């Protein structure tokens, strides 16, 4: 299963999710971030599998 992280900018500071999500959960989290003030540049990024 493919996992995803979110990356975004909040108040000029780069942020990254501390957990990984499946795609539907990542999309839901992105929607919640879009509703927050001062959050921009939200990306859903595929997580590379660990070896």
Backbone as ProteinMPNN parsed JSONL, in Angstrom:
{"seq_chain_A": "XXXXXXXXXXXXXXXXXXXXXXXXXXXXXXXXXXXXXXXXXXXXXXXXXXX", "coords_chain_A": {"N_chain_A": [[0.845, -1.183, 0.0], [0.539, 2.194, -0.826], [1.85, 4.978, 0.881], [1.416, 8.328, 2.18], [2.663, 11.627, 2.842], [2.083, 14.908, 4.158], [3.056, 18.141, 3.156], [3.541, 21.545, 3.935], [3.302, 25.139, 4.201], [3.341, 27.249, 6.957], [2.707, 30.276, 8.362], [5.039, 31.182, 7.127], [6.855, 29.199, 7.738], [8.231, 26.054, 6.89], [6.466, 22.984, 7.043], [5.818, 19.546, 7.943], [3.951, 16.541, 7.872], [3.845, 14.414, 10.73], [3.138, 11.845, 10.625], [2.195, 9.134, 8.425], [-0.198, 8.759, 5.771], [-2.988, 7.021, 4.216], [-4.212, 7.504, 0.849], [-6.969, 8.585, 0.764], [-7.204, 9.546, 3.414], [-5.101, 11.368, 3.512], [-6.011, 13.251, 1.677], [-8.241, 14.175, 3.065], [-7.022, 15.326, 5.292], [-5.588, 17.338, 4.005], [-7.703, 18.963, 3.164], [-8.608, 19.889, 5.656], [-6.354, 21.342, 6.465], [-6.367, 23.344, 4.517], [-8.413, 24.926, 5.389], [-7.379, 26.259, 7.521], [-6.004, 29.305, 8.877], [-3.282, 31.176, 7.422], [-1.977, 29.01, 6.222], [-0.325, 27.64, 3.523], [0.671, 26.416, 0.243], [0.174, 23.569, 0.217], [0.939, 20.198, -0.073], [0.497, 16.838, -1.161], [2.532, 14.184, -0.722], [4.07, 11.311, -2.033], [5.229, 8.731, 0.06], [8.385, 7.313, 0.391], [9.019, 3.85, 0.346], [10.31, 2.118, 3.197], [13.429, 0.395, 3.55]], "CA_chain_A": [[0.0, 0.0, 0.0], [1.274, 3.459, -0.904], [1.6, 5.929, 1.965], [1.629, 9.723, 1.797], [2.871, 12.675, 3.84], [1.702, 16.242, 3.716], [4.0, 19.231, 3.382], [2.868, 22.828, 3.778], [3.943, 26.294, 4.817], [2.458, 27.922, 7.906], [3.372, 31.48, 8.869], [6.366, 31.261, 6.541], [7.69, 28.086, 8.183], [7.877, 24.771, 6.274], [5.967, 21.951, 7.963], [5.613, 18.222, 7.364], [3.205, 15.677, 8.789], [4.652, 13.485, 11.519], [2.614, 10.507, 10.366], [1.854, 8.892, 7.019], [-1.627, 8.546, 5.538], [-3.41, 6.485, 2.929], [-4.591, 8.652, 0.021], [-8.191, 9.275, 1.206], [-6.929, 10.266, 4.662], [-4.246, 12.511, 3.168], [-6.871, 14.261, 1.053], [-9.072, 14.761, 4.124], [-6.142, 16.194, 6.087], [-5.305, 18.512, 3.17], [-8.89, 19.823, 3.22], [-8.617, 20.554, 6.966], [-5.282, 22.346, 6.459], [-6.781, 24.458, 3.655], [-9.342, 25.765, 6.149], [-6.651, 26.967, 8.577], [-5.386, 30.56, 8.434], [-1.833, 31.242, 7.258], [-1.433, 27.767, 5.685], [-0.223, 27.718, 2.067], [1.554, 25.452, -0.44], [-0.084, 22.226, 0.737], [1.245, 19.139, -1.033], [0.462, 15.438, -0.769], [3.777, 13.639, -1.269], [4.218, 9.881, -1.795], [6.295, 8.353, 0.995], [9.215, 6.234, -0.13], [9.0, 2.706, 1.267], [11.575, 1.855, 3.913], [14.102, -0.815, 3.061]], "C_chain_A": [[0.888, 1.243, 0.0], [0.868, 4.35, 0.259], [1.994, 7.322, 1.511], [1.875, 10.579, 3.021], [2.312, 13.969, 3.277], [2.818, 17.21, 4.054], [3.242, 20.517, 3.133], [3.72, 23.911, 4.413], [2.913, 26.956, 5.724], [3.232, 29.067, 8.535], [4.812, 31.575, 8.373], [7.304, 30.126, 6.907], [7.269, 26.799, 7.467], [7.49, 23.751, 7.341], [5.815, 20.642, 7.2], [4.855, 17.371, 8.371], [4.151, 14.712, 9.488], [4.216, 12.046, 11.34], [2.388, 10.364, 8.868], [0.384, 8.507, 6.936], [-1.825, 7.694, 4.301], [-3.963, 7.68, 2.138], [-5.897, 9.321, 0.463], [-7.981, 10.077, 2.489], [-6.06, 11.488, 4.413], [-5.081, 13.63, 2.538], [-7.767, 14.938, 2.086], [-8.243, 15.715, 4.983], [-5.813, 17.47, 5.31], [-6.484, 19.486, 3.226], [-8.958, 20.564, 4.558], [-7.532, 21.626, 7.039], [-5.67, 23.565, 5.63], [-7.711, 25.413, 4.392], [-8.634, 26.573, 7.242], [-6.032, 28.26, 8.042], [-3.869, 30.414, 8.32], [-1.197, 29.931, 6.801], [-1.475, 27.864, 4.163], [0.614, 26.551, 1.556], [1.395, 24.02, 0.076], [0.142, 21.206, -0.374], [1.028, 17.776, -0.388], [1.63, 14.771, -1.491], [3.842, 12.137, -0.998], [5.421, 9.61, -0.892], [7.071, 7.199, 0.376], [9.176, 5.066, 0.854], [10.352, 2.526, 1.956], [12.139, 0.529, 3.464], [14.228, -1.827, 4.155]], "O_chain_A": [[1.867, 1.321, 0.742], [-0.314, 4.464, 0.583], [2.792, 7.49, 0.589], [1.363, 10.296, 4.105], [2.1, 14.101, 2.072], [3.447, 17.11, 5.107], [2.401, 20.588, 2.236], [4.722, 23.634, 5.072], [1.773, 27.194, 5.326], [4.273, 28.864, 9.159], [5.7, 31.998, 9.113], [8.44, 30.091, 6.433], [6.081, 26.478, 7.434], [8.111, 23.673, 8.4], [5.699, 20.63, 5.975], [5.088, 17.465, 9.577], [5.134, 14.254, 8.905], [4.86, 11.13, 11.85], [2.39, 11.352, 8.133], [-0.2, 7.999, 7.894], [-0.954, 7.638, 3.432], [-4.159, 8.755, 2.706], [-5.931, 10.55, 0.534], [-8.526, 11.172, 2.631], [-6.261, 12.531, 5.035], [-4.878, 14.807, 2.834], [-8.023, 16.139, 1.996], [-8.715, 16.789, 5.356], [-5.765, 18.556, 5.887], [-6.285, 20.697, 3.325], [-9.324, 21.738, 4.594], [-7.754, 22.696, 7.606], [-5.341, 24.694, 5.994], [-7.785, 26.592, 4.045], [-9.232, 27.477, 7.825], [-5.587, 28.31, 6.895], [-3.255, 29.623, 9.036], [0.008, 29.749, 6.972], [-2.525, 28.135, 3.58], [1.192, 25.795, 2.338], [2.388, 23.341, 0.339], [-0.396, 21.337, -1.473], [1.338, 17.581, 0.787], [1.705, 14.791, -2.719], [3.685, 11.718, 0.149], [6.49, 10.193, -1.069], [6.485, 6.229, -0.104], [9.287, 5.27, 2.063], [11.402, 2.757, 1.357], [11.398, -0.359, 3.043], [14.768, -2.911, 3.934]]}, "name": "protein", "num_of_chains": 1, "seq": "XXXXXXXXXXXXXXXXXXXXXXXXXXXXXXXXXXXXXXXXXXXXXXXXXXX"}
